[in-house]
Amino acid sequence: MNTGPLTLLYDGACPICALEMARLGRFDKHRRLRFVDISANDFDGSRYPASKDEMMALMHAVTNDGLTLKGLDALHAAYSAVNLGWLWAPARWPLLRPYADALYALFARHRMRISRALGIGCSDNRCSVPK
């Protein structure tokens, strides 16, 4: 079992994404997660195995041993790290997985529009997540 921190590569300019990372941060009592805002001006994408465009298309996570996860697999790993993996486990069931992955990809593609429609915003077009 991987005991090192899971690095979450998320779009900090996305209000829903930033809220979700903040929620995960509140549950992360044992500091098993590390948050990296890929939309930050000082983000160095060369340290990661995916391109910034790929990371913007779907959330990515990198395990301590270098395994890259993306989409719902990244979210499931993040929630599992804070002992809430059961919330996302059904999305990994074989019969549901193709639909869950497609819905997540659709959400990811329209996340900014969805944030605006829900009235969720951030000050100065930046969202902050506790480190």
C-alpha positions as CSV (number, residue, x, y, z in Angstrom):
1,M,0.0,0.0,0.0
2,N,1.3,3.5,-0.9
3,T,1.7,5.5,2.3
4,G,3.2,8.7,0.8
5,P,1.2,11.7,-0.2
6,L,-1.0,11.7,-3.2
7,T,-0.4,14.8,-5.4
8,L,-3.7,16.2,-6.7
9,L,-3.2,18.3,-9.9
10,Y,-6.3,20.5,-10.1
11,D,-7.6,23.6,-11.9
12,G,-7.6,26.3,-9.2
13,A,-9.4,28.7,-11.5
14,C,-12.4,26.4,-11.4
15,P,-14.7,27.3,-8.5
16,I,-16.2,23.8,-8.1
17,C,-12.7,22.2,-8.4
18,A,-11.3,24.5,-5.7
19,L,-14.2,23.9,-3.4
20,E,-13.8,20.2,-3.8
21,M,-10.0,20.4,-3.0
22,A,-10.8,22.6,0.0
23,R,-13.3,19.9,1.2
24,L,-10.7,17.2,0.8
25,G,-8.2,19.4,2.6
26,R,-10.5,19.6,5.6
27,F,-10.8,15.8,5.7
28,D,-7.1,15.3,5.3
29,K,-6.2,15.0,9.0
30,H,-3.1,12.8,8.3
31,R,-1.7,15.0,5.5
32,R,-2.0,12.3,2.8
33,L,-2.8,14.8,0.1
34,R,-0.7,17.4,-1.6
35,F,-2.6,20.0,-3.7
36,V,-1.0,21.6,-6.9
37,D,-2.9,24.3,-8.7
38,I,-2.1,23.7,-12.4
39,S,-3.6,27.1,-13.3
40,A,-1.2,29.0,-11.1
41,N,1.3,31.3,-12.8
42,D,4.3,29.5,-11.2
43,F,3.0,25.9,-12.1
44,D,5.9,23.8,-13.5
45,G,4.3,21.1,-15.7
46,S,7.6,19.6,-16.6
47,R,7.6,17.8,-13.2
48,Y,4.6,15.7,-14.2
49,P,4.0,12.9,-16.8
50,A,1.0,14.6,-18.5
51,S,0.8,17.8,-20.4
52,K,-1.0,20.8,-19.0
53,D,-3.7,20.4,-21.6
54,E,-4.3,16.8,-20.5
55,M,-4.4,17.9,-16.9
56,M,-6.9,20.6,-17.7
57,A,-9.1,18.1,-19.6
58,L,-9.3,15.7,-16.6
59,M,-8.1,16.0,-13.0
60,H,-4.8,14.1,-12.5
61,A,-3.2,12.7,-9.4
62,V,0.3,11.2,-8.9
63,T,1.0,8.6,-6.3
64,N,4.2,8.7,-4.2
65,D,5.6,5.9,-6.3
66,G,4.9,7.8,-9.6
67,L,1.7,6.2,-10.8
68,T,-0.5,8.7,-12.6
69,L,-4.3,8.5,-12.1
70,K,-6.8,10.6,-14.0
71,G,-10.5,11.5,-13.9
72,L,-12.6,9.5,-11.4
73,D,-9.7,7.3,-10.6
74,A,-7.8,10.3,-9.3
75,L,-10.9,11.4,-7.3
76,H,-11.4,7.9,-5.9
77,A,-7.8,7.8,-4.8
78,A,-8.0,11.2,-3.2
79,Y,-11.2,10.3,-1.2
80,S,-9.7,6.9,-0.3
81,A,-6.7,8.7,1.2
82,V,-9.0,10.5,3.6
83,N,-11.1,7.3,4.3
84,L,-14.0,8.3,2.1
85,G,-13.3,6.2,-0.9
86,W,-16.7,4.5,-0.5
87,L,-18.3,7.7,-1.8
88,W,-16.7,7.2,-5.3
89,A,-16.5,3.4,-5.2
90,P,-19.8,2.8,-7.1
91,A,-18.3,4.9,-10.0
92,R,-15.6,2.2,-10.3
93,W,-18.0,-0.7,-10.6
94,P,-17.7,-2.4,-14.0
95,L,-21.3,-1.7,-15.1
96,L,-21.3,1.9,-14.0
97,R,-17.7,2.8,-14.8
98,P,-18.2,3.7,-18.5
99,Y,-21.1,6.0,-17.7
100,A,-19.4,7.6,-14.7
101,D,-16.3,8.3,-16.7
102,A,-18.3,9.8,-19.6
103,L,-20.3,12.0,-17.1
104,Y,-17.1,13.1,-15.4
105,A,-15.5,14.0,-18.7
106,L,-18.6,16.0,-19.7
107,F,-18.5,17.8,-16.3
108,A,-14.7,18.5,-16.7
109,R,-15.2,20.0,-20.1
110,H,-18.0,22.3,-18.9
111,R,-16.9,22.9,-15.3
112,M,-16.6,26.7,-15.6
113,R,-20.0,27.0,-17.2
114,I,-21.5,24.7,-14.5
115,S,-19.8,26.8,-11.8
116,R,-21.4,30.0,-13.2
117,A,-24.8,28.4,-13.6
118,L,-24.7,27.4,-9.9
119,G,-23.6,30.8,-8.9
120,I,-20.2,29.6,-7.6
121,G,-17.4,32.0,-8.0
122,C,-14.0,33.1,-6.6
123,S,-12.6,36.5,-5.9
124,D,-10.4,37.9,-8.6
125,N,-11.0,34.8,-10.8
126,R,-8.8,32.8,-8.4
127,C,-9.9,30.2,-5.9
128,S,-7.8,29.4,-2.9
129,V,-7.3,26.0,-1.3
130,P,-5.7,25.6,2.1
131,K,-2.2,24.1,1.7
